[in-house]
Amino acid sequence: MTICSHLQLTTDAAMTSDSIQTRDHLKELTDEELVERAVDDDYEAFEELVERYRDKAFRLAFSMVKEEAEAQDVVQEAFLNAYRKLDSYSGEAQFGSWMYRVIVNAALMRLRQRGRRSEIGMDDVSPSVDEEHGAFSEMPTWRMQGDEAAEQQELREQIFAAVGELKPKYQAAFLLREIEGLPVAEIADVLELSEGAVKSRLHRARLHLQAALEPYLGRDESITD
């Protein structure tokens, strides 16, 4: 059986009682314990990791590449890359952060291959910084869920369009924070940046979204968490 056959994103419906017991046992293990077993060629352990992160991987990939077929390709490539590089996982960061990094890198590679259209030069947008303390001024935070207005089709389309205009490096930070709900410290691990750099990218992304969505939300309506 080839490695790729073990990385399929769906499992066979027919399973022996032994395999069911094995899978139940694997579900009780931590990510790190599964990694240790997968490195020792325990394919079922890796399949359990795939099962745990498959939906998150697809959601993040789709948010970045915007096309279902490409998102599926990105996820497949990300898991293949993760399998090949499992022995490089040091355990210093959470496995989830490491996995997100692999997914983001696969999506960014796909975007580079495709070539981005209509990217916004966010480096030209200056965030408000407190020079004395080096801190960002208060800026409304953003959530793409929970807002009744966001249920309106036109607004949803504008939201996705505005996010899609961000450069990949800003988009990745924004999606990890606002879609996946990762804290800044974990995003810093995923993107291999300082926390300050992550805050800067988030701030710039929100500046663009605030401006892009103002005609739909109104000048007095803030983009709130």
Sequence and secondary structure as in RCSB ss.txt:
>XXXX:A:sequence
MTICSHLQLTTDAAMTSDSIQTRDHLKELTDEELVERAVDDDYEAFEELVERYRDKAFRLAFSMVKEEAEAQDVV
QEAFLNAYRKLDSYSGEAQFGSWMYRVIVNAALMRLRQRGRRSEIGMDDVSPSVDEEHGAFSEMPTWRMQGDEAA
EQQELREQIFAAVGELKPKYQAAFLLREIEGLPVAEIADVLELSEGAVKSRLHRARLHLQAALEPYLGRDESITD
>XXXX:A:secstr
  HHHHT SS  S   HHHHHHHHHHHTS HHHHHHHHHTT HHHHHHHHHHHHHHHHHHHHHHH  HHHHHHHH
HHHHHHHHHHGGG  SSS HHHHHHHHHHHHHHHHHHHH  SS   GGGS   EETTTTEE       SSS GGG
GSHHHHHHHHHHHHTS HHHHHHHHHHHTS   HHHHHHHHT  HHHHHHHHHHHHHHHHHHHHHHH TT     
